[in-house]
């Protein structure tokens, strides 16, 4: 059974700012493309949550997963519902 990716309010605001910045400085299509990549990576992580890199050096139980060469998703596995 796959899990669900949930964003913290801070993460949601960060993603929104990144997407807005790309839309303003590059193009709407580029921003939409990045948002689609983020959503696809979240779907993959929901199905295979241990794919990411262990980042205990930053915080206990923290993991990261690259979206592009300049962007990582940081997450903590939480199997409680």
Backbone as JSON Lines, residues from 0, in Angstrom:
{"i":0,"aa":"X","n":[0.85,-1.19,0.0],"ca":[0.0,0.0,0.0],"c":[0.88,1.24,0.0]}
{"i":1,"aa":"X","n":[0.61,2.16,-0.87],"ca":[1.45,3.35,-0.94],"c":[1.08,4.32,0.18]}
{"i":2,"aa":"X","n":[2.04,5.11,0.54],"ca":[1.86,6.14,1.54],"c":[1.42,7.42,0.85]}
{"i":3,"aa":"X","n":[1.25,8.47,1.62],"ca":[0.85,9.77,1.1],"c":[1.94,10.77,1.43]}
{"i":4,"aa":"X","n":[2.29,11.6,0.46],"ca":[3.21,12.71,0.73],"c":[2.4,13.88,1.24]}
{"i":5,"aa":"X","n":[2.82,14.41,2.35],"ca":[2.19,15.6,2.9],"c":[3.27,16.66,3.07]}
{"i":6,"aa":"X","n":[2.96,17.87,2.64],"ca":[3.9,18.97,2.77],"c":[3.57,19.78,4.01]}
{"i":7,"aa":"X","n":[4.6,20.21,4.71],"ca":[4.38,21.14,5.81],"c":[3.96,22.48,5.2]}
{"i":8,"aa":"X","n":[3.33,23.33,5.98],"ca":[2.98,24.66,5.44],"c":[4.2,25.42,4.93]}
{"i":9,"aa":"X","n":[5.32,25.3,5.63],"ca":[6.54,25.97,5.2],"c":[7.02,25.43,3.86]}
{"i":10,"aa":"X","n":[7.0,24.12,3.7],"ca":[7.42,23.51,2.44],"c":[6.49,23.94,1.3]}
{"i":11,"aa":"X","n":[5.2,23.98,1.56],"ca":[4.25,24.41,0.53],"c":[4.52,25.84,0.09]}
{"i":12,"aa":"X","n":[4.8,26.72,1.06],"ca":[5.12,28.11,0.71],"c":[6.41,28.19,-0.08]}
{"i":13,"aa":"X","n":[7.41,27.39,0.31],"ca":[8.69,27.39,-0.42],"c":[8.49,26.94,-1.86]}
{"i":14,"aa":"X","n":[7.74,25.87,-2.06],"ca":[7.5,25.38,-3.42],"c":[6.75,26.45,-4.23]}
{"i":15,"aa":"X","n":[5.76,27.07,-3.63],"ca":[5.01,28.11,-4.33],"c":[5.92,29.26,-4.74]}
{"i":16,"aa":"X","n":[6.81,29.66,-3.84],"ca":[7.75,30.76,-4.16],"c":[8.7,30.36,-5.28]}
{"i":17,"aa":"X","n":[9.19,29.14,-5.25],"ca":[10.1,28.66,-6.29],"c":[9.39,28.66,-7.64]}
{"i":18,"aa":"X","n":[8.18,28.13,-7.67],"ca":[7.4,28.07,-8.91],"c":[7.1,29.47,-9.42]}
{"i":19,"aa":"X","n":[6.7,30.37,-8.53],"ca":[6.44,31.76,-8.92],"c":[7.69,32.42,-9.49]}
{"i":20,"aa":"X","n":[8.83,32.19,-8.85],"ca":[10.08,32.78,-9.31],"c":[10.43,32.28,-10.72]}
{"i":21,"aa":"X","n":[10.3,30.98,-10.94],"ca":[10.61,30.42,-12.26],"c":[9.63,30.96,-13.31]}
{"i":22,"aa":"X","n":[8.37,31.06,-12.96],"ca":[7.39,31.62,-13.9],"c":[7.73,33.07,-14.25]}
{"i":23,"aa":"X","n":[8.18,33.84,-13.25],"ca":[8.5,35.26,-13.47],"c":[9.81,35.46,-14.24]}
{"i":24,"aa":"X","n":[10.8,34.62,-13.97],"ca":[12.12,34.82,-14.57],"c":[12.38,33.97,-15.8]}
{"i":25,"aa":"X","n":[11.61,32.92,-15.98],"ca":[11.82,32.03,-17.11],"c":[10.53,31.97,-17.93]}
{"i":26,"aa":"X","n":[9.64,31.07,-17.56],"ca":[8.35,30.98,-18.26],"c":[7.37,30.18,-17.43]}
{"i":27,"aa":"X","n":[6.12,30.36,-17.75],"ca":[5.08,29.58,-17.08],"c":[5.27,28.1,-17.36]}
{"i":28,"aa":"X","n":[5.63,27.76,-18.6],"ca":[5.84,26.35,-18.96],"c":[6.97,25.72,-18.15]}
{"i":29,"aa":"X","n":[8.05,26.45,-17.93],"ca":[9.17,25.94,-17.13],"c":[8.73,25.71,-15.69]}
{"i":30,"aa":"X","n":[7.95,26.64,-15.16],"ca":[7.45,26.5,-13.79],"c":[6.52,25.29,-13.68]}
{"i":31,"aa":"X","n":[5.64,25.14,-14.64],"ca":[4.72,24.0,-14.63],"c":[5.48,22.69,-14.77]}
{"i":32,"aa":"X","n":[6.52,22.68,-15.58],"ca":[7.34,21.49,-15.76],"c":[8.01,21.1,-14.44]}
{"i":33,"aa":"X","n":[8.55,22.06,-13.72],"ca":[9.18,21.76,-12.43],"c":[8.15,21.27,-11.42]}
{"i":34,"aa":"X","n":[6.99,21.89,-11.38],"ca":[5.95,21.45,-10.45],"c":[5.53,20.01,-10.77]}
{"i":35,"aa":"X","n":[5.43,19.68,-12.04],"ca":[5.12,18.3,-12.42],"c":[6.21,17.33,-11.97]}
{"i":36,"aa":"X","n":[7.47,17.75,-12.07],"ca":[8.59,16.91,-11.61],"c":[8.5,16.68,-10.11]}
{"i":37,"aa":"X","n":[8.21,17.74,-9.36],"ca":[8.09,17.61,-7.9],"c":[6.96,16.64,-7.56]}
{"i":38,"aa":"X","n":[5.83,16.78,-8.22],"ca":[4.69,15.89,-7.95],"c":[5.03,14.45,-8.31]}
{"i":39,"aa":"X","n":[5.72,14.24,-9.42],"ca":[6.11,12.88,-9.81],"c":[7.07,12.26,-8.8]}
{"i":40,"aa":"X","n":[8.03,13.04,-8.33],"ca":[8.97,12.52,-7.32],"c":[8.21,12.18,-6.04]}
{"i":41,"aa":"X","n":[7.24,12.97,-5.67],"ca":[6.44,12.67,-4.47],"c":[5.66,11.37,-4.64]}
{"i":42,"aa":"X","n":[5.11,11.16,-5.84],"ca":[4.4,9.9,-6.08],"c":[5.36,8.71,-5.96]}
{"i":43,"aa":"X","n":[6.55,8.86,-6.5],"ca":[7.54,7.77,-6.4],"c":[7.93,7.52,-4.95]}
{"i":44,"aa":"X","n":[8.13,8.59,-4.19],"ca":[8.5,8.44,-2.78],"c":[7.36,7.84,-1.97]}
{"i":45,"aa":"X","n":[6.14,8.15,-2.33],"ca":[4.99,7.56,-1.63],"c":[4.98,6.05,-1.81]}
{"i":46,"aa":"X","n":[5.38,5.59,-2.98],"ca":[5.41,4.16,-3.25],"c":[6.69,3.48,-2.77]}
{"i":47,"aa":"X","n":[7.79,4.21,-2.77],"ca":[9.09,3.65,-2.38],"c":[9.8,4.65,-1.47]}
{"i":48,"aa":"X","n":[9.34,4.81,-0.23],"ca":[9.83,5.88,0.64],"c":[11.29,5.78,1.04]}
{"i":49,"aa":"X","n":[11.88,4.62,0.94],"ca":[13.29,4.5,1.34],"c":[14.25,4.8,0.2]}
{"i":50,"aa":"X","n":[13.75,5.27,-0.94],"ca":[14.62,5.57,-2.08],"c":[15.59,6.71,-1.78]}
{"i":51,"aa":"X","n":[15.19,7.62,-0.95],"ca":[16.0,8.79,-0.69],"c":[17.25,8.5,0.1]}
{"i":52,"aa":"X","n":[18.11,9.47,0.14],"ca":[19.38,9.39,0.86],"c":[19.17,9.72,2.33]}
{"i":53,"aa":"X","n":[19.76,8.93,3.19],"ca":[19.71,9.19,4.63],"c":[20.49,10.47,4.91]}
{"i":54,"aa":"X","n":[19.89,11.38,5.67],"ca":[20.52,12.67,5.99],"c":[20.58,12.9,7.49]}
{"i":55,"aa":"X","n":[20.95,11.84,8.23],"ca":[21.06,11.95,9.69],"c":[22.04,13.03,10.12]}
{"i":56,"aa":"X","n":[22.98,13.41,9.22],"ca":[23.94,14.46,9.58],"c":[23.25,15.81,9.74]}
{"i":57,"aa":"X","n":[22.05,15.94,9.16],"ca":[21.3,17.19,9.27],"c":[20.24,17.13,10.36]}
{"i":58,"aa":"X","n":[19.58,15.99,10.48],"ca":[18.55,15.8,11.51],"c":[18.22,14.31,11.57]}
{"i":59,"aa":"X","n":[17.89,13.8,12.76],"ca":[17.55,12.39,12.89],"c":[16.37,12.0,11.99]}
{"i":60,"aa":"X","n":[16.5,10.89,11.29],"ca":[15.46,10.31,10.43],"c":[15.17,11.13,9.17]}
{"i":61,"aa":"X","n":[15.94,12.16,8.91],"ca":[15.72,12.98,7.72],"c":[16.29,12.28,6.5]}
{"i":62,"aa":"X","n":[15.59,12.38,5.38],"ca":[16.03,11.83,4.11],"c":[15.88,12.9,3.04]}
{"i":63,"aa":"X","n":[16.6,12.73,1.93],"ca":[16.46,13.66,0.8],"c":[16.37,12.88,-0.49]}
{"i":64,"aa":"X","n":[15.74,13.51,-1.48],"ca":[15.58,12.88,-2.79],"c":[15.66,13.99,-3.83]}
{"i":65,"aa":"X","n":[16.53,13.84,-4.83],"ca":[16.71,14.92,-5.81],"c":[15.53,15.03,-6.76]}
{"i":66,"aa":"X","n":[15.21,16.27,-7.09],"ca":[14.22,16.55,-8.13],"c":[14.97,16.97,-9.39]}
{"i":67,"aa":"X","n":[15.93,17.81,-9.25],"ca":[16.83,18.25,-10.31],"c":[18.21,18.39,-9.68]}
{"i":68,"aa":"X","n":[19.16,18.84,-10.44],"ca":[20.51,18.98,-9.91],"c":[20.6,20.08,-8.85]}
{"i":69,"aa":"X","n":[19.59,20.94,-8.77],"ca":[19.63,22.06,-7.83],"c":[18.53,22.01,-6.77]}
{"i":70,"aa":"X","n":[17.69,20.98,-6.78],"ca":[16.56,20.94,-5.86],"c":[16.4,19.54,-5.27]}
{"i":71,"aa":"X","n":[16.28,19.47,-3.95],"ca":[16.04,18.22,-3.25],"c":[14.77,18.34,-2.43]}
{"i":72,"aa":"X","n":[14.05,17.24,-2.35],"ca":[12.96,17.13,-1.39],"c":[13.53,16.55,-0.12]}
{"i":73,"aa":"X","n":[13.26,17.16,1.01],"ca":[13.68,16.63,2.3],"c":[12.43,16.12,3.0]}
{"i":74,"aa":"X","n":[12.55,14.94,3.6],"ca":[11.37,14.33,4.2],"c":[11.74,13.41,5.34]}
{"i":75,"aa":"X","n":[10.75,13.11,6.15],"ca":[10.85,12.16,7.25],"c":[9.78,11.11,7.04]}
{"i":76,"aa":"X","n":[10.18,9.85,7.14],"ca":[9.2,8.77,7.0],"c":[8.3,8.77,8.22]}
{"i":77,"aa":"X","n":[7.02,8.68,7.98],"ca":[6.04,8.64,9.06],"c":[4.97,7.65,8.65]}
{"i":78,"aa":"X","n":[4.98,6.48,9.27],"ca":[4.05,5.42,8.87],"c":[2.8,5.37,9.75]}
{"i":79,"aa":"X","n":[2.62,6.35,10.6],"ca":[1.39,6.38,11.41],"c":[0.31,7.12,10.64]}
{"i":80,"aa":"X","n":[-0.92,6.76,10.83],"ca":[-2.03,7.38,10.11],"c":[-2.95,8.06,11.07]}
